[in-house]
Structure formats: C-alpha cells, structure tokens
C-alpha cells in the first residue's frame, strides 16, 4: 500500500482503523466508539437511502427460508449471522447459504444430505464444516460451475430502524458501494446498493434489510436473485 501513496499525498489523507465492531451493547456491555470516518459514511448512506426510498409502512414478521430457482440452501446460520453486530437495531437476523444445483447424481446426493442436516437443525461447528465440505466435493465431482451465495437478512421493528441498520452496514463495507436506481427509483426494494461488478447487493424493503454475496468461483447474477428475494419478501 505504501508504494501506491506518495509522500506529497500524506497531508490530504485520513486514516481509520475500522474493525468489525458492535454497534450496541453486545460486547460485555461496552459500547465501542465510532470513528469520525465511519460516522460520515453512515450519514452519507443514510441520506442516500432516504432520498430514493419512499415512505413504506410494509412490515414483515419472520425470516423464513426464501426459495431461489436453480439453487438449494445447504446451510443456515441463526447463531452468529452477519447482521448480529447491529445489536438492538434488528430484532432478528439469519444467514442462508445456497448452491446452484444440477441433475448430476453426485450433486443430488450431496444436496440431499445437506438438506437433511439443515432440516435436523444440526448447527454444531463440525456439522457446518461437514455440510460445506460435502457440497464442495459434490460440485468438484459433478464438474459443474461452482455457484454459491450467501443471503443475509435482518428484521427491524420499524422501517426507520431498518434504514438506519442498512446505513451502518454500508458504512463499514470493505468495498465501494453504489446506489442503484432507474428513472429515480430503486432497482430493488426501497433502496439498493451494489459492489464492484455487482459482486454484492444490499437493499432495504420496509422493515427488512438484505445482503447477497457471491461465495463460489463462478459468480451468480445477484441482481436477478435480489429481485426474487424482494418479491418473496413483499408477498409475505
């Protein structure tokens, strides 16, 4: 990094050491301070969300698994999901892991085993690893594109809290994010943001926030999948 920054640039730069942090009292009762850079980013994202998002009284009450055509969920995480660090801004959060399926026998067998473990709610660490390992092995043996993704979802008590939560998530992203609109309206949900090459999608719909990220070497078309998620959320 030091080779990319010239000494003449130093006076114009700011520095912020931003670890993954708790936004509420979820660290032994201690509230970590928010650095000025993150505060400014939060305000910028929060303003962008409220500019494009119309008033939305929509309220969803539970975070059930969302079916995605051509994919199957092989793992779920309700213990330490990505949005858990948002503390009291969200009432519930969950991560769902999906893999693109094929008709090859090896793939069907591994997916069936993963779904059995998922249905049995076996959430011990060794079970998590075994499910992921089985799916990875099946993808390799079946010689199919390895398309995997993670869907993180969070449920707030109000739409205002959900927008607040999304702004905090965006402010602490490790990649640059862009607001996505068409004719002044969000392309997904009430407000949506994407990372470089659409490798990640974030959106808010009413009191629900969602993040989709590619995990496998063969990227999925996340914007299309995000629209599916948004549609299912609206129908619940």
VENZIUR-V727008 format. One record per residue. RES is the residue in three letters. OMEGA is omega in whole degrees, -180 to 180 (NA if undefined). Layout:
RES/OMEGA ; RES/OMEGA
This chain:
UNK/-176 ; UNK/179 ; UNK/-179 ; UNK/-177 ; UNK/179 ; UNK/-178 ; UNK/179 ; UNK/-179 ; UNK/-173 ; UNK/-177 ; UNK/-176 ; UNK/-174 ; UNK/172 ; UNK/-179 ; UNK/177 ; UNK/175 ; UNK/-172 ; UNK/176 ; UNK/171 ; UNK/-169 ; UNK/175 ; UNK/180 ; UNK/179 ; UNK/-176 ; UNK/-180 ; UNK/179 ; UNK/-180 ; UNK/177 ; UNK/-179 ; UNK/179 ; UNK/-180 ; UNK/179 ; UNK/177 ; UNK/-178 ; UNK/-177 ; UNK/-179 ; UNK/179 ; UNK/178 ; UNK/180 ; UNK/179 ; UNK/178 ; UNK/-179 ; UNK/-180 ; UNK/-179 ; UNK/180 ; UNK/178 ; UNK/179 ; UNK/179 ; UNK/-176 ; UNK/176 ; UNK/-174 ; UNK/-175 ; UNK/177 ; UNK/174 ; UNK/-176 ; UNK/-180 ; UNK/-175 ; UNK/178 ; UNK/172 ; UNK/-171 ; UNK/-179 ; UNK/-175 ; UNK/177 ; UNK/178 ; UNK/-180 ; UNK/180 ; UNK/177 ; UNK/-177 ; UNK/179 ; UNK/-179 ; UNK/173 ; UNK/177 ; UNK/180 ; UNK/176 ; UNK/175 ; UNK/-178 ; UNK/178 ; UNK/-177 ; UNK/-178 ; UNK/-180 ; UNK/-175 ; UNK/-176 ; UNK/-178 ; UNK/-178 ; UNK/179 ; UNK/173 ; UNK/-173 ; UNK/174 ; UNK/180 ; UNK/177 ; UNK/-180 ; UNK/171 ; UNK/-177 ; UNK/173 ; UNK/174 ; UNK/180 ; UNK/-176 ; UNK/172 ; UNK/176 ; UNK/-175 ; UNK/175 ; UNK/-179 ; UNK/-178 ; UNK/-175 ; UNK/-178 ; UNK/-178 ; UNK/-179 ; UNK/-179 ; UNK/-179 ; UNK/180 ; UNK/179 ; UNK/178 ; UNK/180 ; UNK/-179 ; UNK/178 ; UNK/178 ; UNK/-180 ; UNK/-179 ; UNK/-180 ; UNK/178 ; UNK/178 ; UNK/-172 ; UNK/177 ; UNK/-175 ; UNK/-179 ; UNK/178 ; UNK/178 ; UNK/-179 ; UNK/-177 ; UNK/179 ; UNK/-180 ; UNK/180 ; UNK/-180 ; UNK/180 ; UNK/179 ; UNK/180 ; UNK/-179 ; UNK/179 ; UNK/-179 ; UNK/-178 ; UNK/-177 ; UNK/179 ; UNK/178 ; UNK/178 ; UNK/-179 ; UNK/178 ; UNK/177 ; UNK/180 ; UNK/175 ; UNK/175 ; UNK/176 ; UNK/-179 ; UNK/178 ; UNK/-177 ; UNK/178 ; UNK/-180 ; UNK/180 ; UNK/174 ; UNK/180 ; UNK/178 ; UNK/179 ; UNK/178 ; UNK/177 ; UNK/-180 ; UNK/-180 ; UNK/180 ; UNK/177 ; UNK/179 ; UNK/-179 ; UNK/-178 ; UNK/-177 ; UNK/178 ; UNK/179 ; UNK/-179 ; UNK/177 ; UNK/-177 ; UNK/-178 ; UNK/174 ; UNK/-177 ; UNK/180 ; UNK/173 ; UNK/-177 ; UNK/177 ; UNK/180 ; UNK/179 ; UNK/180 ; UNK/177 ; UNK/177 ; UNK/177 ; UNK/177 ; UNK/-176 ; UNK/179 ; UNK/178 ; UNK/175 ; UNK/179 ; UNK/179 ; UNK/179 ; UNK/180 ; UNK/174 ; UNK/-180 ; UNK/177 ; UNK/175 ; UNK/176 ; UNK/176 ; UNK/-178 ; UNK/-179 ; UNK/-176 ; UNK/173 ; UNK/-178 ; UNK/174 ; UNK/174 ; UNK/180 ; UNK/174 ; UNK/177 ; UNK/-177 ; UNK/-180 ; UNK/177 ; UNK/-173 ; UNK/174 ; UNK/177 ; UNK/-170 ; UNK/-180 ; UNK/178 ; UNK/-180 ; UNK/178 ; UNK/177 ; UNK/177 ; UNK/178 ; UNK/-179 ; UNK/-180 ; UNK/180 ; UNK/178 ; UNK/-179 ; UNK/-178 ; UNK/-177 ; UNK/NA
